Amino acid sequence: MAKIWVEAYGCSASFADSEMITGLVVNGGHTLADDPSDADLNVIVTCSVKDATADKMIYRIKRLKNKPLVVAGCLPKAETATVDKFSPKASLLGPNSLGKTLEIIESTLRGHKKIELEDSDISKVGLPKVRLNPAVGIVEIASGCMSECTFCQTKISKGEIRSFRVGDIVRQVRQEIDDGCSEIWLTSTDNGCYGLDIGTDLPSLIDNVSEIEHDFMIRVGMMNPMYMPRIRKDLLESFENPKLFKFLHIPVQSGSNQVLKDMKRGHTADVFRKSSDIFRKKFERFTVSTDIIVGFPTETEEDFGQTLDMIQETRPDIINLSRYSARLGTKAAFMDQINVLDIMKRSKTVFEIASKISYERNQEWVGWKGEVLFDEISGDTIKGRNYAYKPVIVQEKVKLGHRKKVEITRATKHGLYGHIIS
């Protein structure tokens, strides 16, 4: 039996994978190390979505390789040669091979490199886990996606959509709640296409999860806009349930239809505009998060201007901004690339506009009084979320997973600040 250190990076699905890897480690009789230096073996669950992220992964791999190492997640599947270059002795575990966790750890501890990158037949639903946050249950509802985006490695890493059964997901959610979770994240590579392979859809899943008779909140994870028109009407009805945070992450990526076509996104900018507008009109306050990529190879100044116009028009609460970087194995990597200085200039422009909009939208909450679910502790700070999933910070002591009525007294571009009034 060994001491194992596990660390994770990337999206919520990656963190969910790390929780399951940790659960399998503990169930297998191993113990968890307090830090990498104390471990007999290190596990890193990687992300490879951007150059900057991949560089961070490489840095961590180089730091951790002085011990037996397992590199898991998207990077070893999408860029096996990269991992081998910087840690040739590391074992490799793919994002859909979690059932092989104990085998790969035991082999690596014996000094034998093992590679498990093929999809296993074990569903991620129902696997044991050790939660990163005892108040939050991260439940993966599917793996893979249906898109063919020319800039993205996700399809390379995770393959085609494989939705998990509604009944299995509901049982997993019940388990999370029974274990003390007060907040459930329904997550996957792309929630929008959930169920297309098994004859169901996201609203049906949400409705089934909402019917669980416990006091908890649900955060619906990222969905690409191309699937929104098919489910929008039913999704609007699903969001009427008070258990759902009034929040959606809908990554548009660009305001130019030509760039979206070159990206093979499968939607137009108007699909995002309409979805954002409909949800905000339906609900008094609704938080919209989106992603923007600047500097895609075919993006002209006119295309970039259309993105700025769309941002000003739709005013997303949150913009996850990325500078385009060519990723190994993607079609866009073979296109003529834009000058890095031009990309940096465009990024700065979007960042300034996005920061201003986030600040202004958060300012609208000053004076609001309402219930906040406290779900995160960072040092001496406790953070909660209101019904629109806005982050709320207070100075008072609150137990994780508890709800309190809060009055918002000030706001920044990052969140809301207030005090408890009951």
C-alpha positions in Angstrom: 0.0 0.0 0.0 1.3 3.5 -0.9 0.8 7.2 -0.3 -0.7 8.8 -3.4 -0.8 12.5 -4.4 -3.5 13.6 -6.8 -3.8 17.0 -8.4 -6.1 18.2 -11.2 -6.5 21.1 -13.7 -9.0 22.2 -16.3 -12.8 21.9 -16.5 -15.2 20.6 -13.9 -15.3 17.3 -15.7 -11.5 17.0 -15.1 -12.0 17.7 -11.4 -14.7 15.1 -11.3 -12.3 12.6 -12.8 -9.8 13.4 -10.2 -12.4 12.8 -7.4 -13.1 9.4 -8.9 -9.4 8.6 -9.3 -8.9 9.5 -5.7 -11.9 7.4 -4.6 -10.5 4.4 -6.4 -7.1 4.9 -4.8 -8.6 5.0 -1.3 -10.9 2.0 -2.1 -7.9 0.1 -3.3 -6.3 0.4 0.2 -3.9 3.3 -0.5 -3.7 6.5 1.5 -3.6 10.1 0.3 -0.5 12.1 0.6 -0.6 15.6 2.0 1.7 16.9 -0.7 3.8 15.6 -3.6 7.0 15.4 -1.6 5.3 13.0 0.9 4.0 10.7 -1.8 5.2 7.4 -3.1 3.5 8.1 -6.4 2.1 11.3 -8.0 -1.0 11.5 -10.2 -1.7 14.6 -12.3 -5.1 15.0 -14.1 -4.3 17.2 -17.0 -6.0 19.7 -19.4 -4.7 20.6 -22.9 -7.3 23.1 -24.1 -4.8 26.0 -24.6 -1.1 26.4 -25.2 -0.8 28.3 -21.8 -2.6 25.4 -20.1 -0.4 22.8 -21.8 2.7 24.7 -20.8 1.5 24.6 -17.2 0.9 20.9 -17.4 4.4 20.3 -18.7 5.9 22.4 -15.9 4.0 20.3 -13.3 4.9 17.0 -15.0 8.6 18.0 -14.9 8.3 18.9 -11.2 6.5 15.7 -10.3 8.5 13.2 -12.3 11.1 12.7 -9.5 8.6 10.2 -8.1 6.7 7.4 -9.9 4.2 9.4 -12.0 0.8 8.8 -13.6 -0.2 11.4 -16.2 -4.0 11.3 -16.6 -6.7 13.3 -18.4 -6.7 15.0 -21.8 -3.0 15.7 -22.4 -1.7 12.1 -22.6 -4.6 11.2 -25.0 -4.2 14.2 -27.3 -0.4 14.6 -27.1 1.2 11.4 -26.0 4.6 12.3 -27.5 4.6 15.5 -25.5 4.2 13.7 -22.2 6.8 11.1 -23.2 9.3 13.8 -24.1 9.2 15.4 -20.7 8.6 12.3 -18.6 9.4 9.2 -20.5 8.9 6.9 -17.5 5.4 8.2 -16.7 2.4 5.9 -17.0 -0.5 7.3 -19.1 -4.2 7.1 -18.2 -6.9 8.4 -20.6 -10.0 10.4 -19.6 -12.2 7.4 -20.4 -10.0 4.8 -18.8 -10.6 5.5 -15.1 -11.5 1.8 -14.5 -7.8 1.0 -15.0 -6.7 3.4 -12.3 -5.6 0.8 -9.7 -3.9 -1.4 -12.3 -1.9 1.5 -13.6 -0.9 2.7 -10.1 0.2 -0.7 -9.0 2.2 -1.2 -12.2 3.9 2.2 -11.9 4.8 1.6 -8.2 6.6 -1.6 -9.3 8.6 0.5 -11.8 6.7 -0.6 -14.9 5.4 2.0 -17.3 1.8 1.3 -18.2 -0.4 2.9 -20.9 -4.2 2.9 -20.8 -5.5 5.4 -23.3 -8.3 3.4 -24.9 -11.9 3.9 -23.7 -12.9 1.4 -21.1 -16.4 0.0 -20.8 -16.8 1.2 -17.2 -19.2 4.1 -16.8 -18.1 7.1 -14.7 -21.4 7.1 -12.9 -21.3 5.2 -9.6 -17.5 5.1 -9.2 -16.3 5.8 -5.6 -15.0 9.4 -5.1 -13.3 11.6 -2.6 -14.7 15.1 -3.0 -12.6 18.2 -3.4 -15.4 20.2 -1.8 -17.7 18.4 0.6 -20.6 20.8 -0.2 -20.4 20.3 -4.0 -21.2 17.0 -5.9 -19.8 17.0 -9.4 -21.7 14.6 -11.5 -20.6 13.8 -15.0 -23.6 13.1 -17.3 -21.6 12.2 -20.5 -18.2 11.9 -22.0 -17.1 13.1 -25.4 -18.9 15.4 -27.8 -20.6 15.6 -31.2 -18.7 18.7 -32.5 -15.8 18.9 -35.0 -14.4 22.3 -34.0 -11.2 23.0 -36.0 -9.4 24.6 -33.0 -10.2 22.1 -30.3 -8.5 18.9 -29.0 -11.5 17.7 -27.1 -12.7 15.2 -29.7 -9.2 13.8 -30.0 -9.0 13.4 -26.2 -12.6 12.2 -25.4 -14.1 10.9 -28.6 -17.7 10.7 -29.6 -20.6 11.5 -27.2 -21.4 8.8 -24.7 -24.3 9.8 -22.5 -24.9 8.1 -19.2 -28.4 6.8 -18.4 -30.8 9.1 -16.6 -31.6 6.6 -13.9 -27.9 6.1 -13.2 -27.3 9.8 -12.9 -30.3 10.3 -10.6 -28.9 7.6 -8.3 -25.5 9.3 -8.3 -27.1 12.6 -7.4 -29.0 11.0 -4.6 -25.7 9.5 -3.3 -24.1 13.0 -3.4 -26.9 14.5 -1.4 -27.0 11.6 1.1 -23.2 12.3 1.6 -24.0 15.9 2.5 -23.7 17.8 -0.7 -26.0 20.9 -1.0 -25.0 21.8 -4.5 -24.9 19.5 -7.6 -23.0 20.3 -10.8 -24.3 18.5 -13.9 -21.2 18.5 -16.1 -19.8 17.1 -19.3 -17.8 18.1 -22.3 -21.0 19.5 -23.8 -24.3 19.3 -21.9 -26.2 20.5 -24.9 -25.9 17.3 -26.8 -26.6 15.1 -23.8 -28.9 12.2 -24.6 -28.8 12.4 -28.4 -27.1 9.0 -28.5 -29.6 7.3 -26.0 -32.9 8.9 -27.0 -33.3 11.5 -24.3 -32.2 15.1 -23.7 -30.9 17.6 -21.1 -34.3 19.0 -20.0 -35.5 15.5 -19.3 -32.5 14.8 -17.2 -32.8 18.1 -15.3 -36.5 17.4 -14.6 -35.7 14.0 -13.2 -32.9 15.3 -11.0 -35.0 18.2 -9.8 -37.7 15.7 -8.5 -35.3 14.3 -5.9 -37.0 15.3 -2.6 -34.1 17.1 -0.8 -33.0 20.7 -0.3 -30.2 21.3 -2.8 -29.3 23.4 -5.8 -28.3 22.4 -9.4 -25.8 24.1 -11.6 -26.1 23.2 -15.2 -22.7 23.1 -16.9 -21.5 24.3 -20.3 -23.6 23.7 -23.5 -22.6 24.7 -27.0 -25.1 27.1 -28.8 -25.6 24.8 -31.8 -27.8 22.4 -29.6 -29.8 25.2 -27.9 -32.6 25.7 -30.5 -33.5 22.0 -30.2 -34.0 22.1 -26.5 -34.6 25.8 -25.6 -38.3 25.7 -25.1 -38.1 22.7 -22.7 -35.0 24.0 -21.0 -36.8 27.3 -20.2 -39.5 25.3 -18.5 -36.9 23.2 -16.6 -35.3 26.4 -15.3 -38.6 27.4 -13.7 -37.7 25.0 -10.9 -36.3 26.9 -7.9 -33.7 24.2 -7.4 -31.8 25.5 -10.5 -29.3 28.3 -10.4 -30.4 30.8 -13.0 -27.1 30.5 -14.8 -25.9 29.1 -18.2 -22.5 28.8 -19.8 -23.0 29.2 -23.5 -19.6 29.6 -25.4 -20.2 31.6 -28.6 -16.4 32.0 -29.4 -16.9 34.7 -32.0 -19.4 37.3 -33.2 -18.5 36.7 -36.9 -20.5 34.1 -38.7 -17.7 33.5 -41.2 -15.2 32.8 -38.3 -17.8 30.5 -36.7 -18.1 28.7 -40.0 -14.3 28.3 -40.3 -14.3 27.1 -36.7 -17.0 24.5 -37.7 -19.0 25.6 -34.7 -22.4 24.7 -36.2 -24.2 27.8 -35.0 -24.4 31.5 -35.8 -23.9 34.5 -33.5 -27.6 35.1 -33.6 -28.2 31.7 -31.9 -26.3 33.0 -28.9 -28.0 36.4 -29.0 -31.4 34.8 -29.0 -30.7 32.3 -26.3 -29.2 34.9 -24.0 -32.1 37.3 -24.7 -34.8 34.6 -24.1 -33.5 33.4 -20.8 -33.0 37.0 -19.5 -36.5 38.0 -20.5 -38.0 34.8 -18.9 -36.3 35.3 -15.6 -35.8 38.6 -13.7 -32.1 38.2 -13.3 -30.2 35.5 -15.2 -26.4 35.0 -15.4 -25.0 34.3 -18.8 -21.4 33.1 -19.2 -19.7 32.7 -22.5 -16.3 32.1 -24.1 -14.5 34.2 -26.7 -11.5 33.3 -28.8 -9.6 36.2 -30.3 -7.1 35.7 -33.1 -8.4 32.6 -34.9 -6.4 32.3 -38.1 -9.2 33.6 -40.4 -10.3 36.4 -38.1 -10.1 39.8 -39.9 -10.4 43.2 -38.2 -14.0 43.3 -39.5 -14.7 39.9 -37.9 -13.2 41.1 -34.7 -15.4 44.2 -34.8 -18.4 42.0 -35.1 -17.3 40.2 -31.9 -17.0 43.5 -30.1 -20.5 44.5 -31.3 -22.0 41.2 -30.1 -20.4 41.6 -26.7 -21.7 45.1 -26.3 -25.2 44.0 -27.4 -25.5 40.9 -25.3 -23.5 42.0 -22.3 -22.5 38.6 -20.9 -22.0 38.6 -17.1 -18.8 36.5 -17.6 -16.5 36.2 -20.6 -13.8 33.5 -20.5 -11.3 35.0 -22.9 -8.7 33.1 -24.8 -6.0 34.1 -27.2 -6.1 31.6 -30.1 -3.2 29.1 -30.0 -2.6 26.3 -32.4 -3.2 22.9 -30.8 -1.6 19.7 -32.0 -3.8 17.6 -34.2 -6.4 20.2 -35.0 -7.3 21.5 -38.5 -6.8 25.2 -37.6 -3.1 24.4 -36.7 -2.4 24.0 -40.4 -3.9 27.5 -41.3 -1.9 30.6 -41.7 -1.6 32.1 -38.2 -2.2 35.7 -37.2 0.6 37.8 -35.8 0.9 37.3 -32.0 1.1 41.1 -31.4 -2.3 41.6 -33.2 -3.8 38.8 -31.1 -2.5 40.4 -27.9 -4.0 43.7 -28.9 -7.4 42.2 -29.6 -7.3 40.3 -26.3 -6.6 43.5 -24.4 -9.5 45.2 -26.0 -11.9 42.4 -25.2 -10.6 42.1 -21.7 -11.2 45.8 -20.9 -14.8 45.7 -22.4 -15.6 42.4 -20.6 -14.3 43.8 -17.2 -16.4 46.9 -17.6 -19.5 44.9 -18.4 -19.0 42.4 -15.5 -18.5 45.3 -13.1 -21.7 47.1 -14.3 -23.8 43.9 -14.2 -22.6 43.1 -10.7 -23.3 46.7 -9.6 -27.0 46.1 -10.3 -27.1 43.7 -7.4 -26.0 46.3 -4.7 -28.9 46.6 -2.2 -30.3 43.2 -3.1 -31.4 41.0 -0.1 -31.8 37.3 -0.5 -30.7 33.8 0.3 -27.1 32.7 -0.4 -25.9 29.1 -0.4 -22.3 29.0 1.0 -20.3 26.5 -1.0 -16.6 27.4 -0.9 -13.9 28.1 1.7 -10.7 29.7 0.6 -8.4 30.5 3.5 -10.3 32.7 5.9 -12.8 33.6 3.3 -16.2 31.9 2.8 -18.0 32.3 -0.5 -21.5 31.6 -1.5 -23.8 31.8 -4.5 -27.2 33.5 -4.8 -30.0 32.2 -7.0 -28.3 33.6 -10.2 -25.0 31.9 -9.2 -23.4 35.2 -8.5 -20.4 34.8 -6.1 -21.1 36.4 -2.7 -18.4 37.0 0.0 -19.2 37.8 3.6 -16.9 38.4 6.6 -19.1 36.4 9.1 -18.5 32.8 9.9 -20.8 30.4 8.1 -20.8 26.6 7.9 -20.2 25.1 4.5 -23.4 24.0 2.8 -25.6 26.4 4.9 -27.9 29.1 3.6 -28.2 32.6 5.0 -30.0 35.8 4.0 -27.5 38.4 2.9 -27.6 42.0 1.9 -25.2 43.1 -0.9 -23.4 46.3 0.0 -20.8 46.5 -2.8 -19.6 44.8 -6.0 -16.5 44.4 -8.1 -16.1 42.8 -11.5 -15.3 39.5 -9.8 -18.3 39.3 -7.5 -20.6 40.6 -4.7 -19.8 41.5 -1.1 -22.3 41.8 1.7 -23.3 40.9 5.3 -25.7 38.4 6.8 -29.0 39.8 7.9 -30.5 36.6 9.3 
